[in-house]
Amino acid sequence: MRSFLIPIFGLPLAEIAGFVVVGREIGLLMTLLLVLASAFVGVILLRVQGFTVIRRMQDATRTGSDPGREVIGGALLFVAAILLVVPGFVSDVIGLLLFLPFVRDVVAAYLRKRMTIVTAASGTNWYPQDDPRQPRPSTRVIDLDEGEFSRKDDEDPPQGGDRDRP
């Protein structure tokens, strides 16, 4: 519980301290302009990087590979942009760090170790590509002609099992 409460109460206190220190050094007007500029940069970076992530997700889906890496990267980019838009210098530094691809990859790897990825594939299991212990599902498809396949439907389907028996 403490690990959850420390960021909740610690981040606002660090942001206030950051405003005081930066405001004392560069002045009130420049501090406010810096906060507005960081919000503007956050919106621009989200727009530019967001379209790139969406394209990579579409490409991964089109090729049949798992788009999980791009989804996590996109979520981290969204968090980074929100941190830039939120007023404060500590959140701005964290947001700018998350925009760096290698930092995003490290955070994504950390999150992947602590998350379970569930896909909506029909009857298949997904395993991480770098996990040699797990077998990859077969992608073979058996295509049958009409003469090789038949279906026989019952005229009267069974009624509820043992309920109808006296």
TORKOL-4160 file (C-alpha; in steps of 0.2 Angstrom, whole numbers, padded with zeros to 4 digits, m for minus):
166
<pt num="1" X="0000" Y="0000" Z="0000"/>
<pt num="2" X="0014" Y="0012" Z="0004"/>
<pt num="3" X="0022" Y="0010" Z="m0014"/>
<pt num="4" X="0005" Y="0016" Z="m0020"/>
<pt num="5" X="0003" Y="0031" Z="m0009"/>
<pt num="6" X="0021" Y="0038" Z="m0011"/>
<pt num="7" X="0018" Y="0042" Z="m0029"/>
<pt num="8" X="0001" Y="0049" Z="m0026"/>
<pt num="9" X="0007" Y="0061" Z="m0012"/>
<pt num="10" X="0025" Y="0063" Z="m0017"/>
<pt num="11" X="0022" Y="0068" Z="m0035"/>
<pt num="12" X="0012" Y="0084" Z="m0032"/>
<pt num="13" X="0024" Y="0089" Z="m0018"/>
<pt num="14" X="0039" Y="0086" Z="m0030"/>
<pt num="15" X="0030" Y="0096" Z="m0044"/>
<pt num="16" X="0027" Y="0111" Z="m0031"/>
<pt num="17" X="0045" Y="0111" Z="m0026"/>
<pt num="18" X="0050" Y="0110" Z="m0045"/>
<pt num="19" X="0039" Y="0126" Z="m0048"/>
<pt num="20" X="0047" Y="0135" Z="m0034"/>
<pt num="21" X="0064" Y="0131" Z="m0039"/>
<pt num="22" X="0062" Y="0135" Z="m0057"/>
<pt num="23" X="0051" Y="0150" Z="m0054"/>
<pt num="24" X="0065" Y="0157" Z="m0042"/>
<pt num="25" X="0078" Y="0154" Z="m0056"/>
<pt num="26" X="0070" Y="0160" Z="m0072"/>
<pt num="27" X="0055" Y="0170" Z="m0065"/>
<pt num="28" X="0036" Y="0168" Z="m0065"/>
<pt num="29" X="0033" Y="0172" Z="m0083"/>
<pt num="30" X="0046" Y="0161" Z="m0091"/>
<pt num="31" X="0040" Y="0147" Z="m0079"/>
<pt num="32" X="0022" Y="0148" Z="m0085"/>
<pt num="33" X="0029" Y="0149" Z="m0104"/>
<pt num="34" X="0039" Y="0134" Z="m0101"/>
<pt num="35" X="0024" Y="0124" Z="m0094"/>
<pt num="36" X="0013" Y="0130" Z="m0109"/>
<pt num="37" X="0027" Y="0125" Z="m0121"/>
<pt num="38" X="0028" Y="0108" Z="m0113"/>
<pt num="39" X="0010" Y="0105" Z="m0115"/>
<pt num="40" X="0011" Y="0110" Z="m0133"/>
<pt num="41" X="0025" Y="0099" Z="m0136"/>
<pt num="42" X="0016" Y="0084" Z="m0128"/>
<pt num="43" X="0001" Y="0087" Z="m0140"/>
<pt num="44" X="0012" Y="0088" Z="m0155"/>
<pt num="45" X="0022" Y="0073" Z="m0150"/>
<pt num="46" X="0007" Y="0063" Z="m0147"/>
<pt num="47" X="0000" Y="0067" Z="m0164"/>
<pt num="48" X="0016" Y="0063" Z="m0173"/>
<pt num="49" X="0020" Y="0047" Z="m0163"/>
<pt num="50" X="0002" Y="0041" Z="m0162"/>
<pt num="51" X="0000" Y="0040" Z="m0181"/>
<pt num="52" X="0016" Y="0030" Z="m0182"/>
<pt num="53" X="0011" Y="0018" Z="m0168"/>
<pt num="54" X="m0006" Y="0015" Z="m0176"/>
<pt num="55" X="0002" Y="0012" Z="m0193"/>
<pt num="56" X="0014" Y="m0001" Z="m0185"/>
<pt num="57" X="m0001" Y="m0010" Z="m0176"/>
<pt num="58" X="m0010" Y="m0011" Z="m0193"/>
<pt num="59" X="0006" Y="m0018" Z="m0201"/>
<pt num="60" X="0008" Y="m0031" Z="m0187"/>
<pt num="61" X="m0010" Y="m0036" Z="m0188"/>
<pt num="62" X="m0009" Y="m0037" Z="m0207"/>
<pt num="63" X="0006" Y="m0048" Z="m0207"/>
<pt num="64" X="m0002" Y="m0059" Z="m0194"/>
<pt num="65" X="0011" Y="m0056" Z="m0180"/>
<pt num="66" X="0006" Y="m0051" Z="m0163"/>
<pt num="67" X="0003" Y="m0032" Z="m0161"/>
<pt num="68" X="0006" Y="m0032" Z="m0142"/>
<pt num="69" X="0023" Y="m0023" Z="m0142"/>
<pt num="70" X="0015" Y="m0009" Z="m0152"/>
<pt num="71" X="0000" Y="m0008" Z="m0141"/>
<pt num="72" X="0011" Y="m0007" Z="m0125"/>
<pt num="73" X="0021" Y="0006" Z="m0134"/>
<pt num="74" X="0006" Y="0016" Z="m0139"/>
<pt num="75" X="m0001" Y="0016" Z="m0122"/>
<pt num="76" X="0016" Y="0022" Z="m0115"/>
<pt num="77" X="0016" Y="0036" Z="m0128"/>
<pt num="78" X="m0001" Y="0041" Z="m0122"/>
<pt num="79" X="0005" Y="0041" Z="m0104"/>
<pt num="80" X="0020" Y="0051" Z="m0110"/>
<pt num="81" X="0010" Y="0064" Z="m0119"/>
<pt num="82" X="m0002" Y="0066" Z="m0104"/>
<pt num="83" X="0013" Y="0068" Z="m0092"/>
<pt num="84" X="0019" Y="0082" Z="m0104"/>
<pt num="85" X="0002" Y="0091" Z="m0104"/>
<pt num="86" X="0000" Y="0090" Z="m0085"/>
<pt num="87" X="0008" Y="0105" Z="m0078"/>
<pt num="88" X="0024" Y="0101" Z="m0069"/>
<pt num="89" X="0042" Y="0099" Z="m0072"/>
<pt num="90" X="0044" Y="0082" Z="m0064"/>
<pt num="91" X="0030" Y="0074" Z="m0075"/>
<pt num="92" X="0038" Y="0083" Z="m0090"/>
<pt num="93" X="0055" Y="0075" Z="m0087"/>
<pt num="94" X="0046" Y="0058" Z="m0085"/>
<pt num="95" X="0035" Y="0061" Z="m0101"/>
<pt num="96" X="0050" Y="0066" Z="m0111"/>
<pt num="97" X="0060" Y="0050" Z="m0106"/>
<pt num="98" X="0045" Y="0039" Z="m0111"/>
<pt num="99" X="0046" Y="0047" Z="m0128"/>
<pt num="100" X="0063" Y="0040" Z="m0130"/>
<pt num="101" X="0061" Y="0023" Z="m0139"/>
<pt num="102" X="0075" Y="0014" Z="m0129"/>
<pt num="103" X="0067" Y="0020" Z="m0112"/>
<pt num="104" X="0050" Y="0015" Z="m0119"/>
<pt num="105" X="0056" Y="m0003" Z="m0123"/>
<pt num="106" X="0064" Y="m0005" Z="m0106"/>
<pt num="107" X="0047" Y="0000" Z="m0097"/>
<pt num="108" X="0037" Y="m0011" Z="m0109"/>
<pt num="109" X="0049" Y="m0026" Z="m0105"/>
<pt num="110" X="0046" Y="m0023" Z="m0087"/>
<pt num="111" X="0027" Y="m0022" Z="m0089"/>
<pt num="112" X="0027" Y="m0037" Z="m0100"/>
<pt num="113" X="0035" Y="m0047" Z="m0086"/>
<pt num="114" X="0021" Y="m0042" Z="m0074"/>
<pt num="115" X="0006" Y="m0043" Z="m0086"/>
<pt num="116" X="m0004" Y="m0058" Z="m0094"/>
<pt num="117" X="m0008" Y="m0055" Z="m0112"/>
<pt num="118" X="m0024" Y="m0062" Z="m0118"/>
<pt num="119" X="m0029" Y="m0063" Z="m0136"/>
<pt num="120" X="m0046" Y="m0066" Z="m0144"/>
<pt num="121" X="m0039" Y="m0079" Z="m0157"/>
<pt num="122" X="m0051" Y="m0094" Z="m0159"/>
<pt num="123" X="m0043" Y="m0109" Z="m0152"/>
<pt num="124" X="m0025" Y="m0104" Z="m0153"/>
<pt num="125" X="m0013" Y="m0099" Z="m0139"/>
<pt num="126" X="m0001" Y="m0085" Z="m0140"/>
<pt num="127" X="0016" Y="m0086" Z="m0133"/>
<pt num="128" X="0030" Y="m0073" Z="m0133"/>
<pt num="129" X="0041" Y="m0075" Z="m0149"/>
<pt num="130" X="0056" Y="m0075" Z="m0138"/>
<pt num="131" X="0050" Y="m0089" Z="m0127"/>
<pt num="132" X="0059" Y="m0105" Z="m0134"/>
<pt num="133" X="0050" Y="m0116" Z="m0121"/>
<pt num="134" X="0033" Y="m0114" Z="m0128"/>
<pt num="135" X="0028" Y="m0122" Z="m0145"/>
<pt num="136" X="0021" Y="m0110" Z="m0158"/>
<pt num="137" X="0004" Y="m0115" Z="m0164"/>
<pt num="138" X="0003" Y="m0123" Z="m0181"/>
<pt num="139" X="m0003" Y="m0111" Z="m0195"/>
<pt num="140" X="m0008" Y="m0126" Z="m0207"/>
<pt num="141" X="m0025" Y="m0125" Z="m0215"/>
<pt num="142" X="m0034" Y="m0141" Z="m0221"/>
<pt num="143" X="m0045" Y="m0136" Z="m0236"/>
<pt num="144" X="m0058" Y="m0149" Z="m0241"/>
<pt num="145" X="m0069" Y="m0149" Z="m0256"/>
<pt num="146" X="m0088" Y="m0152" Z="m0255"/>
<pt num="147" X="m0086" Y="m0171" Z="m0259"/>
<pt num="148" X="m0073" Y="m0173" Z="m0245"/>
<pt num="149" X="m0084" Y="m0166" Z="m0232"/>
<pt num="150" X="m0102" Y="m0170" Z="m0226"/>
<pt num="151" X="m0113" Y="m0165" Z="m0212"/>
<pt num="152" X="m0127" Y="m0175" Z="m0205"/>
<pt num="153" X="m0140" Y="m0165" Z="m0194"/>
<pt num="154" X="m0152" Y="m0175" Z="m0183"/>
<pt num="155" X="m0170" Y="m0173" Z="m0187"/>
<pt num="156" X="m0175" Y="m0172" Z="m0169"/>
<pt num="157" X="m0162" Y="m0165" Z="m0157"/>
<pt num="158" X="m0161" Y="m0173" Z="m0140"/>
<pt num="159" X="m0172" Y="m0165" Z="m0127"/>
<pt num="160" X="m0164" Y="m0160" Z="m0111"/>
<pt num="161" X="m0157" Y="m0177" Z="m0105"/>
<pt num="162" X="m0164" Y="m0185" Z="m0090"/>
<pt num="163" X="m0177" Y="m0172" Z="m0086"/>
<pt num="164" X="m0190" Y="m0180" Z="m0097"/>
<pt num="165" X="m0189" Y="m0197" Z="m0090"/>
<pt num="166" X="m0202" Y="m0203" Z="m0078"/>
